[in-house]
Amino acid sequence: MNKTFKETVTDIIKSVPRGKVATYGRIATAAGNPRGARQVAYILHSCSRKENLPWHRVVNRQGGISLKPNHGYELQKKLLEEEGVEFNENSCVDLANFLWVP
């Protein structure tokens, strides 16, 4: 039986290794919908707790955290730093070193 886009996305997110990040767009592409980055964001928002997803390992295409300050930004950055992920002077993850490609 074929998996749904949502099931494939959650499996990919669960596969992101500790100390690495993936982008919304690359996850969407790997799940079969290259234009589905916003759907990935919605899945993260609606399923992270229920599916126990490592939501903090998903960043935007520049390596930035998409959450706003005081609405999860600080927590995501802290969780990534605790895993050894480094940020540059623009508060973006160095994708050359920390990007995981599904």
LINFENHU-V890812 format. One record per run of one state. SS is the DSSP state (H for helix, E for strand, L for the rest). FROM is the first residue (numbers start at 1). TO is the last residue. If there is no record, write none. Layout:
ss: {SS & SS}
from: {FROM & FROM}
to: {TO & TO}
//
This chain:
ss: {L & H & L & E & H & L & H & L & H & E & L & H & L & E & L & E & L & H & E & L}
from: {1 & 5 & 16 & 21 & 24 & 31 & 37 & 52 & 55 & 58 & 60 & 73 & 83 & 87 & 88 & 93 & 94 & 95 & 99 & 100}
to: {4 & 15 & 20 & 23 & 30 & 36 & 51 & 54 & 57 & 59 & 72 & 82 & 86 & 87 & 92 & 93 & 94 & 98 & 99 & 102}
//
